[in-house]
Structures are given as C-alpha cells and as structure tokens.
Amino acid sequence: MTKIYFKKSDEILESEINTGQTLLDAAKKINISEITGDCKGNCACGTCHVHIDNKWIDMIEPIYLASLEPYLLEKSKHYNEKLSRLCCQIEIEDSHDGLIVHLLEN
C-alpha cells in the first residue's frame, strides 16, 4: 500500500492505495469533498484538479499533452503551470509513497 497525503489548509488527510490505482481513487477512498470527480475518472470535467507538492512534482509522470488534461487545467481559476494536475490522470506507483497533494477551494 502507498500512503498519499492530502493537505487542506492546516489539515492533513491520509489515504492508502494500491499501486496501479489513481490519485482520484485515493481521494474517493477517504471521501475528500473537494475532489468530486464528476466524470468518474475519464478526464472530461476537471473536478479532480489538485496541486502536487513542489517537492514531488518531478516524480509524477508528466501530463500527456494529447489528452484533455492540459485544456481542462488551463480553464481552472487555480491553474498553476507547474503544479496543477488532475487526480484521475495520475497512476500511483510504489515510488509515490508519501506523496503530498494540495487540495484547492471549489
């Protein structure tokens, strides 16, 4: 199991998830209200937008530019070119143990 930490202001929420599942799965497992995933992980809505912690961003697979992810992120009011990602597009690997994700205001 891989531990993922979701930071919400001064609160830290912890989720454990199996390798091969997505960051969205980790968020849903602990019912994080800021991550709704309206499209059920199909990269079609942008409601699972988060910021990856600066220390971790280079350890995450880069955005697949041919997907809708860049378009959906750029439309968001919380878009950060370096840190923004959609949870549904990040597949968890063993090397992600301890990953820190920053939740955004809806």
N, C-alpha and C positions, 0 to 999 in steps of 0.2 A: 504494500500500500504506500502511496505517495501522499505526503502532507502538503496541503495548499493553505495559505493564509490570506484571507480577505480582510483588508483594512478599511474601516468605515469610521472616519474622524479619529477618535481615540480608542475605538473598539477594534479588537482583532477576532475574527471568526475563523475557526479551523475546520477543514474538511479533509477526509482521507478518501483517496480514489485509486482505482486500479490503473496501471499503465494501459494505454490504448483508448481510454475514455477521454472525454473532452473536459476542458475547464468549465464549460456550461454544466456538464454532469456533476462536477464537484460543487458548483453553486446551488444547483437544484437539490442535491442531497441534503443540504442544510437549510433549505428554504430561504435563500437570500432574496429579499423583496426587491432590491434594486436591479436584479438581473431577472427579467421576466422571460426572455427567450420566446417571444410570441410566435416565431416561425418554427419552433421546436428544433432548432439547430441547423436550419437549412440555409443560413447566410442570406436571408432575404428581408430582415427587418431592422437590424441594428440595436435591438433592445438588450443585448448582452455585452454592450460596449463597456470596457474597463481600461484602466491604465496599468500596464505592467510596471512593477517597481524598476527604477533605473538600474539597480544592481543586477537585475535578471533579464533585462530586455535582449541582450546579446545571446542568451542561452535559449531563446524561444525561436522556433522556426520562423523565418521571415514571411511576410504577407505574400500570398500568391496573387500576383498582380492581375492575372486574367480572371480572378473571381470578382464577386460584387463587394468584397470586404473593403477595398480602398474607397469605393464610391460611397458606401454606407457610412464609413467613418468620417469622411470629409464633410458630410452633411450634418454631423453632430455638433452641437454647441460646445461640447467638451473635447473636441478633436485636438490631439497633440500628435504631430507628425512622427515623433519618435516613440511615444509610449502607448498610443491607442491601439487596441486590438479588440476583436470580437471573441468572446469566450468559446463560441461554437466552432471556431476555426483553429483552436489550439489543442492538439492531441497531447495528452500527458505522457511523459517519458520518465524513466527512473531518475534521470538527472534533474528533474524538476522538483525533487523533494525539498521542501522548504520555500517554494515559490511564493512570493508576496505580490498580491494583486490589490490595486486601489479601486474601491467602489466609487462610482460617480453619482451625483444627485440626479434624480429623474427630472 
